[in-house]
Each structure stands twice: as structure tokens, then as C-alpha cells.
């Protein structure tokens, strides 16, 4: 089975989780909805094309490995930071959006009485490798359509949030494997050797490790209502590192 491998790297990355009040928290691994949105943005779809988004998300099978910082002489894992954001928005002020329409402040005249405050969490200097395939594989968009769109996107791409611009090409290559975990295992063997294992997450039923653990994850978006819901089963484990020759 053919898998498309992506490299997600940026000085700041946000693998967003459930937002609580003004806290924009993050997860360790990218959400299925984030990859769906990234691909849809590259293809030039807008949010009104909810059926296309829902179908793409339904077809996606994806897994991720996090690159140990030890490969670059750093700590074992990427660091996290919190950005405190404040903005005084006037009645005539508008914000840039990815869907082509300026965003205005909601809430009436009272919403201008104080600054807009929020906390946004980020991973610093994180590199993640994502292996994905589609089921069925011959329906539009195919993996080749997605690879072409990521190389020549219809709109600027970002990894989770607008400030998180990729530092390089997203398409890393192709990997043949029986399942997603097999693709992640094979791909990490191509990368530089080191003494630390690779933290990985992949869909349940797409391979297993002797010491992995299963959990239920809510990371699918209903693109019609705009809300997240539902659960999917994933596995997490540590892939062994390739030792230096």
C-alpha cells in the first residue's frame, strides 16, 4: 500500500486540542481534522464545501512520529511555550482570515470596552513526520492530487495556526507498507541514527507494537456544523531507534 509522507516543521507548531475559554491548548500529535484542513486549503476548497471536507476526513488514514530533539543536539523532546496575546479592537477594525472574508468583532458595543485577551500554546522547534493513505485510494483527491496541491497550494499553508508557516517543503516522499505503522517504521529507518526512540501515534487496526497502548481520541470535525465530535481509536508507542553503524 502506498503512503504519502509529510514533514511538518516550523519554529512554532500548534497541534490544537479542545479550546477552553481563551486557552488555545495543544496536543502531542496532529489531529485528523487539522490534516484534513491543511489538504483542503492546498486544494483551494472553502469551508462552504463541507461535503468535500467530510468525505476527505472519512477517507484519511494517518499516523505520526515525532522527531527526537537529540537528532539536532537538543533536549529529548520539543519544548512548549504559551503566547499571551492582547489586542484592542475598535468598531471598524477587521481581522484577516483564511476563508476570504474579513473577521469583525462580535458581541455588540460592550465588547470594545476592554482588550481581547487569549493564551495560545505552541510546540517550539518540533518536527513531525506524517504517513497517510486514503481508503478508497482511487477517489478524488488521490494521494498524487494531494502531493501536487501541497507543492503548489492554492493558498498559503500553515501548521495548525496562521503564524506557523512551514520551514520547507511539506511533501517528504513515498513509502510502501502494509499499514500506517509499517510506513512509519520504514520511514524512520531512512533518517539519521540516534539512541532515542520515536514517539508515534497511528490508527487502531493499522499495526501494533508489543508495548503500545490504545486510547479513544476526539479529533474529527463535522465540517457542516463546524464542531468537533465523535471518537476514533488510536494507538501510541515508541518505535525503536536505528543505531549508528
Residue, then its C-alpha position, 0 to 999 in steps of 0.5 A: x500500500x502506498x503512503x504519502x509522507x509529510x514533514x511538518x516543521x516550523x519554529x512554532x507548531x500548534x497541534x490544537x486540542x479542545x479550546x477552553x475559554x481563551x486557552x488555545x491548548x495543544x496536543x502531542x500529535x496532529x489531529x485528523x481534522x487539522x490534516x484534513x484542513x491543511x489538504x483542503x486549503x492546498x486544494x483551494x476548497x472553502x469551508x462552504x464545501x463541507x461535503x468535500x471536507x467530510x468525505x476527505x476526513x472519512x477517507x484519511x488514514x494517518x499516523x505520526x512520529x515525532x522527531x527526537x530533539x537529540x537528532x539536532x543536539x537538543x533536549x529529548x523532546x520539543x519544548x512548549x511555550x504559551x503566547x499571551x496575546x492582547x489586542x484592542x479592537x475598535x468598531x471598524x477594525x477587521x481581522x484577516x482570515x483564511x476563508x476570504x472574508x474579513x473577521x469583525x468583532x462580535x458581541x455588540x458595543x460592550x465588547x470594545x470596552x476592554x482588550x481581547x485577551x487569549x493564551x495560545x500554546x505552541x510546540x517550539x522547534x518540533x518536527x513531525x513526520x506524517x504517513x497517510x493513505x486514503x481508503x478508497x485510494x482511487x477517489x478524488x483527491x488521490x494521494x498524487x492530487x494531494x502531493x501536487x496541491x501541497x507543492x503548489x497550494x492554492x493558498x498559503x499553508x500553515x501548521x495548525x495556526x496562521x503564524x506557523x508557516x512551514x520551514x520547507x517543503x511539506x511533501x517528504x516522499x513515498x513509502x510502501x507498507x502494509x499499514x500506517x505503522x509499517x510506513x512509519x517504521x520504514x520511514x524512520x529507518x531512512x533518517x539519521x541514527x540516534x539512541x532515542x526512540x520515536x514517539x508515534x501515534x497511528x490508527x487502531x487496526x493499522x499495526x501494533x507494537x508489543x508495548x503500545x497502548x490504545x486510547x479513544x481520541x476526539x479529533x474529527x470535525x463535522x465540517x457542516x456544523x463546524x464542531x468537533x465530535x465523535x471518537x476514533x481509536x488510536x494507538x501510541x508507542x515508541x518505535x525503536x531507534x536505528x543505531x549508528x553503524 
